[in-house]
């Protein structure tokens, strides 16, 4: 085990922020860092030796910058072998953006969880006006300003601008499946919350976890309510999934979608859980008198929020409020076109 831990440590140190230059993490497994036009400014994709070809896990956004990185990888790092499979961990645009382009280029199948594939297809085909109306309704009921509602109009169709059309069919991945890539068996684990059926992959033999956005070392994954499911409980899903992942070996090397590989998964999970529990208590405290979600968000984050930040802050606040309602610690009042108010029980 000591030798394996040393190899893990060396692999983590080899991960550099250079875009387009695959970095070897373990035998046959490479990190490909892709640029993002928004924070956290990069996303990690994974390139796995799959015998006669390569498996790609996640693809970056569907823009020219990410496409240029992949062209560099194809030209210099595939050893003359094609991409034979594209795996996408979840439907967010920085993971699925170029999946359709990659599949078409190589004639490769797309592998995803069913819910994630359906979410992506729905987001790409939904009526822009209807989607905007849903967004505005959610944020109006949260008590957001008219200036923020106008911002939503200006930034509508953000998803469709960052995701290329997807294949009309896919191969389904389920929790508990075994996925053979090259000579390695990867167990499929679902980490819900950040996305409804986000796929993570665990190599038990080498104690490697491709963690997507489920467990990140330095930032907390975004857990927010979405307009298409305003009564959802993504935070409850996320906390339950974190507890399940503590069953993995403590010495597992985590390969996240943002940041560098790291050890200490159990401690990081404990920190993430504790942070959300602390925030739940803060929200209950703020609700000692009736408050709107936007008001609570401003108190939670304690700084001036520009509109894009406000959207995420309100989504996270609603996630905490929805869980507290399920726990019967907060009640929601209000109806019609006005905002909801939340009050501690």
Secondary structure, DSSP 8 states (H G I E B T S, - for coil): -HHHHHHHHHHHHH----BT--EEEETTEEEEEEE-SSTT-EEEEEEEEETTEEEEE----SSHHHHHHHHHHHHHSSTT--EEEEE-S-SSHHHHTTHHHHHHHHT-EEEE-HHHHHHHHHHHHS-HHHHHHHHHHHHHHTT--HHHHHHHHHTTTHHHHH-----S--EE--TT-EEEETTEEEEEEE--SSSTT-EEEEETTTTEEEEETSS-SSS------BTTBTT--HHHHHHHHHHHHTTS-TT-EEEESSS--BS-HHHHHHHHHHHHHHHHHHHHHHTTS-B-HHHHHHHHH-S---HHHHHHHHHHHHHHHHHHHHTTSEEEE--TTS--EEEE-
